[in-house]
Amino acid sequence: MRKPLMVGNWKMHFTSQQAIHFASQLAGACHRFHDLDVGVAPPATALHGVVDSLRDSGIFVAAQNCHWEKSGAYTGEISAEMVKEIGCSHVILGHSERRTLFGESDPIIKKKLRAALRADLSPILCIGETLDQRQAGNTFQVIERQLQNAFGDLTEKEARLSTLAYEPVWAIGTGKTASAQEAQQAHAFLRSVLVNLFGTDTADKIRIQYGGSVKPENAGQLMAQPDVDGALIGGASLQLENFLGILGYRSLEQ
């Protein structure tokens, strides 16, 4: 029903030339994955070069962030319109590193989400709980609040253009991963919130990725869950063999 969406978030890794080289290698190896949507999110300095490198490859390019204003006195920022003009189709918003290291609140993330949609970008909204919140039994409360605050006033059309990425903060870059059952439980809950917001038909069309120490060894179990519709991949997407191993979580070679 939902085509899996696999995105490599390169974070602050790779110079422009390194990113272009990696993207070229990826494009040469990805032709066999017919049943996946694949994208990469390079650092801002490499976006233009990677877009050119991946042109006509079927691999899309996402920005890792954008500002909520079209232009202005915001030193060091890039707008959604700038990202779109470069050739990006998606943008990652609300990543836990943005929330915790740079103080991005739910209202800020909501403004960025609206800006992305106005610029005809597809947002990938990251949500997830910390270890303390999980241990306190507040996982569902936290992720429902984050989702409601971002998606609460979207139209059904806007919601269908968006993707969710459930990323338990305690599993990002730690080597720890939510079990397949834990991931499915969270994803199924998020789908139920989407049903309440937009109805069953729209909720069934929105893809929910899992992120948090995804690697070839656990990708198959995670992707086998009925409400896990892809992965937002961090460290493993920086090594071609590992990235391809995740993309090949099932036998797609034809």
Summary of the structure (lengths in Angstrom):
residues: 254
radius of gyration: 17.0
end to end distance: 20.4
largest distance: 51.1
contacts: 859
relative contact order: 0.15
helix: 48%
strand: 15%
